[in-house]
Amino acid sequence: MLERYRPYEDILESSDQVAFLDPGDKPLLPTLGVIGGSCLLGKIGPFIYITDLTLCGNIEKIPKEEVGLKVSDQQRNILKMIDRKLDTEWSSERPKSPDMWLKIDLGKNLFSGDDQVV
Protein backbone atom coordinates (compact mmCIF):
# COMPACT_ATOMS: atom_id res chain seq x y z
CA MET A 1 0.00 0.00 0.00
CA LEU A 2 1.32 3.42 -0.91
CA GLU A 3 1.95 6.05 1.76
CA ARG A 4 -0.69 8.70 1.13
CA TYR A 5 0.05 11.46 3.59
CA ARG A 6 3.75 12.07 4.05
CA PRO A 7 4.82 12.62 0.40
CA TYR A 8 2.03 15.18 -0.08
CA GLU A 9 1.96 16.74 3.39
CA ASP A 10 2.71 20.29 2.18
CA ILE A 11 -0.16 20.22 -0.30
CA LEU A 12 -2.64 18.71 2.16
CA GLU A 13 -1.78 21.14 4.96
CA SER A 14 -1.62 24.28 2.78
CA SER A 15 -5.38 24.81 2.85
CA ASP A 16 -7.44 25.79 5.86
CA GLN A 17 -10.12 23.48 4.46
CA VAL A 18 -10.28 19.73 4.90
CA ALA A 19 -8.20 18.00 2.24
CA PHE A 20 -7.33 14.37 1.77
CA LEU A 21 -6.16 11.81 -0.75
CA ASP A 22 -8.29 8.94 -1.94
CA PRO A 23 -6.89 5.91 -3.75
CA GLY A 24 -10.05 5.98 -5.86
CA ASP A 25 -11.21 2.46 -5.07
CA LYS A 26 -14.22 3.66 -3.05
CA PRO A 27 -15.55 6.82 -4.69
CA LEU A 28 -16.62 9.61 -2.38
CA LEU A 29 -18.91 11.36 -4.85
CA PRO A 30 -21.91 9.00 -4.50
CA THR A 31 -21.81 9.45 -0.72
CA LEU A 32 -21.58 13.24 -1.04
CA GLY A 33 -24.51 13.16 -3.46
CA VAL A 34 -26.68 11.32 -0.93
CA ILE A 35 -25.97 13.85 1.82
CA GLY A 36 -26.19 16.88 -0.50
CA GLY A 37 -22.50 17.71 -0.41
CA SER A 38 -19.89 18.56 -3.00
CA CYS A 39 -16.13 18.91 -3.31
CA LEU A 40 -13.32 19.84 -5.65
CA LEU A 41 -11.32 17.00 -7.15
CA GLY A 42 -7.82 16.90 -8.54
CA LYS A 43 -5.12 14.35 -9.19
CA ILE A 44 -1.86 14.08 -7.25
CA GLY A 45 0.36 11.16 -8.13
CA PRO A 46 -1.77 8.03 -8.13
CA PHE A 47 -4.39 9.57 -5.82
CA ILE A 48 -7.52 11.67 -6.16
CA TYR A 49 -7.06 14.97 -4.25
CA ILE A 50 -10.27 16.00 -2.50
CA THR A 51 -10.71 19.46 -0.99
CA ASP A 52 -13.23 22.25 -0.40
CA LEU A 53 -15.88 19.94 0.97
CA THR A 54 -19.30 21.52 1.15
CA LEU A 55 -21.72 19.72 3.42
CA CYS A 56 -25.45 20.35 3.52
CA GLY A 57 -28.26 19.43 5.83
CA ASN A 58 -27.53 18.60 9.47
CA ILE A 59 -23.82 18.08 8.91
CA GLU A 60 -21.49 20.60 10.47
CA LYS A 61 -17.81 20.92 11.11
CA ILE A 62 -16.72 21.11 14.73
CA PRO A 63 -13.45 23.00 15.27
CA LYS A 64 -10.85 20.84 16.97
CA GLU A 65 -10.52 23.50 19.68
CA GLU A 66 -14.07 22.63 20.76
CA VAL A 67 -13.50 18.88 20.91
CA GLY A 68 -13.06 17.44 24.40
CA LEU A 69 -10.88 14.37 24.77
CA LYS A 70 -10.62 12.11 27.81
CA VAL A 71 -8.95 8.76 28.21
CA SER A 72 -8.68 6.19 30.94
CA ASP A 73 -4.90 6.28 30.82
CA GLN A 74 -2.35 9.09 30.41
CA GLN A 75 -4.37 12.28 29.90
CA ARG A 76 -1.10 14.20 29.48
CA ASN A 77 -0.42 15.22 25.87
CA ILE A 78 -3.82 13.98 24.69
CA LEU A 79 -4.18 16.83 22.18
CA LYS A 80 -1.45 15.14 20.18
CA MET A 81 -4.17 12.68 19.19
CA ILE A 82 -5.81 15.31 16.94
CA ASP A 83 -3.00 17.78 16.14
CA ARG A 84 -2.46 16.40 12.58
CA LYS A 85 1.31 16.46 13.02
CA LEU A 86 3.23 13.45 11.78
CA ASP A 87 6.00 13.83 14.31
CA THR A 88 3.73 13.68 17.40
CA GLU A 89 1.65 10.91 18.87
CA TRP A 90 -0.29 10.08 21.98
CA SER A 91 0.16 6.84 23.87
CA SER A 92 -1.50 5.28 26.88
CA GLU A 93 1.99 4.15 27.86
CA ARG A 94 0.72 0.68 28.75
CA PRO A 95 -0.45 -2.40 26.84
CA LYS A 96 -4.02 -2.42 25.57
CA SER A 97 -6.53 -3.91 28.02
CA PRO A 98 -10.35 -4.24 28.27
CA ASP A 99 -10.63 -1.53 30.95
CA MET A 100 -9.23 1.23 28.69
CA TRP A 101 -11.56 3.81 27.15
CA LEU A 102 -11.57 6.99 25.05
CA LYS A 103 -14.24 9.70 25.24
CA ILE A 104 -14.65 12.29 22.48
CA ASP A 105 -16.92 15.18 23.50
CA LEU A 106 -18.17 17.15 20.49
CA GLY A 107 -19.81 19.74 22.73
CA LYS A 108 -23.42 18.88 21.93
CA ASN A 109 -25.77 15.97 21.40
CA LEU A 110 -25.77 14.89 17.77
CA PHE A 111 -28.05 12.59 15.82
CA SER A 112 -26.98 10.11 13.18
CA GLY A 113 -29.97 8.52 11.44
CA ASP A 114 -32.09 6.89 14.12
CA ASP A 115 -29.32 6.87 16.71
CA GLN A 116 -28.36 9.63 19.08
CA VAL A 117 -24.65 10.22 19.45
CA VAL A 118 -24.03 11.65 22.90
C-alpha positions in Angstrom: 0.0 0.0 0.0 1.3 3.4 -0.9 2.0 6.0 1.8 -0.7 8.7 1.1 0.0 11.5 3.6 3.7 12.1 4.0 4.8 12.6 0.4 2.0 15.2 -0.1 2.0 16.7 3.4 2.7 20.3 2.2 -0.2 20.2 -0.3 -2.6 18.7 2.2 -1.8 21.1 5.0 -1.6 24.3 2.8 -5.4 24.8 2.9 -7.4 25.8 5.9 -10.1 23.5 4.5 -10.3 19.7 4.9 -8.2 18.0 2.2 -7.3 14.4 1.8 -6.2 11.8 -0.7 -8.3 8.9 -1.9 -6.9 5.9 -3.8 -10.1 6.0 -5.9 -11.2 2.5 -5.1 -14.2 3.7 -3.0 -15.5 6.8 -4.7 -16.6 9.6 -2.4 -18.9 11.4 -4.8 -21.9 9.0 -4.5 -21.8 9.5 -0.7 -21.6 13.2 -1.0 -24.5 13.2 -3.5 -26.7 11.3 -0.9 -26.0 13.9 1.8 -26.2 16.9 -0.5 -22.5 17.7 -0.4 -19.9 18.6 -3.0 -16.1 18.9 -3.3 -13.3 19.8 -5.7 -11.3 17.0 -7.1 -7.8 16.9 -8.5 -5.1 14.3 -9.2 -1.9 14.1 -7.3 0.4 11.2 -8.1 -1.8 8.0 -8.1 -4.4 9.6 -5.8 -7.5 11.7 -6.2 -7.1 15.0 -4.3 -10.3 16.0 -2.5 -10.7 19.5 -1.0 -13.2 22.2 -0.4 -15.9 19.9 1.0 -19.3 21.5 1.1 -21.7 19.7 3.4 -25.4 20.4 3.5 -28.3 19.4 5.8 -27.5 18.6 9.5 -23.8 18.1 8.9 -21.5 20.6 10.5 -17.8 20.9 11.1 -16.7 21.1 14.7 -13.5 23.0 15.3 -10.8 20.8 17.0 -10.5 23.5 19.7 -14.1 22.6 20.8 -13.5 18.9 20.9 -13.1 17.4 24.4 -10.9 14.4 24.8 -10.6 12.1 27.8 -9.0 8.8 28.2 -8.7 6.2 30.9 -4.9 6.3 30.8 -2.4 9.1 30.4 -4.4 12.3 29.9 -1.1 14.2 29.5 -0.4 15.2 25.9 -3.8 14.0 24.7 -4.2 16.8 22.2 -1.4 15.1 20.2 -4.2 12.7 19.2 -5.8 15.3 16.9 -3.0 17.8 16.1 -2.5 16.4 12.6 1.3 16.5 13.0 3.2 13.5 11.8 6.0 13.8 14.3 3.7 13.7 17.4 1.7 10.9 18.9 -0.3 10.1 22.0 0.2 6.8 23.9 -1.5 5.3 26.9 2.0 4.2 27.9 0.7 0.7 28.8 -0.4 -2.4 26.8 -4.0 -2.4 25.6 -6.5 -3.9 28.0 -10.4 -4.2 28.3 -10.6 -1.5 30.9 -9.2 1.2 28.7 -11.6 3.8 27.2 -11.6 7.0 25.1 -14.2 9.7 25.2 -14.6 12.3 22.5 -16.9 15.2 23.5 -18.2 17.1 20.5 -19.8 19.7 22.7 -23.4 18.9 21.9 -25.8 16.0 21.4 -25.8 14.9 17.8 -28.1 12.6 15.8 -27.0 10.1 13.2 -30.0 8.5 11.4 -32.1 6.9 14.1 -29.3 6.9 16.7 -28.4 9.6 19.1 -24.6 10.2 19.5 -24.0 11.7 22.9 
